[in-house]
């Protein structure tokens, strides 16, 4: 049963919400971290936030 359900058992709408939240964080990371912070240097991000965005993008993008 574990192999079918995984670590967390959610209803179908729970998976949809989780996917939407993860997609939103990824889009925000690309927009804020890569575009505004890295490309244009328009924002000065705290190192903790910068490392979080960097790690998130490493884990979620190809």
N, C-alpha and C positions, 0 to 999 in steps of 0.2 A: 504494500500500500504506500510506503514511503516513496518509492520510485515514481509512482503515479502522481502524487500530490506535492512532493518536495518538502522543504522545511516549513513553509507557511501555507496553510490552507485558507484560501480566500474564495468568496463567490466570484462569479464571472465579472461582475462590475468592479470588484476590488482590483482585479488584474488590469482592467481598463484604466482605472484611476491611477494605479501605480505607474503604468506606461505613460500616461499623460504627465504626471509629475516629473518622471525621469526625463521625458522629452523637453519639458519646460526648463528644467535645470540645465540641460545640455545646450539649449538655444540661448539661455541667459549667459552661460559660460562662454560660448562662442562670441556673442555680441559684446559682453563686458570685458572679458579677459583678453581674448585674441584680437578683437577689432579695436576697441578703445584703449586698452592698456598696452598691449604689445605693439600694435601697428602704429598708432598715432601718438602714443604716450600722453593722451588727453586725460587719463585718470591715473592717480597714484594709489594703488591698492595696498592694503596691509599685507605683509608677507603670509599670514595665515590664510587669508582669503585667496591670495594668488596661488598658494600651494594647493588649496582645496580645488580651485578651478582647474589647475594643471592636472592633478590626479584624476579628477572627474572626467576630463577630456581624454586622458590616457585610457581610462577604463571603458568609456562609452562610445568612442568614435574609432573609425578604422583607418 
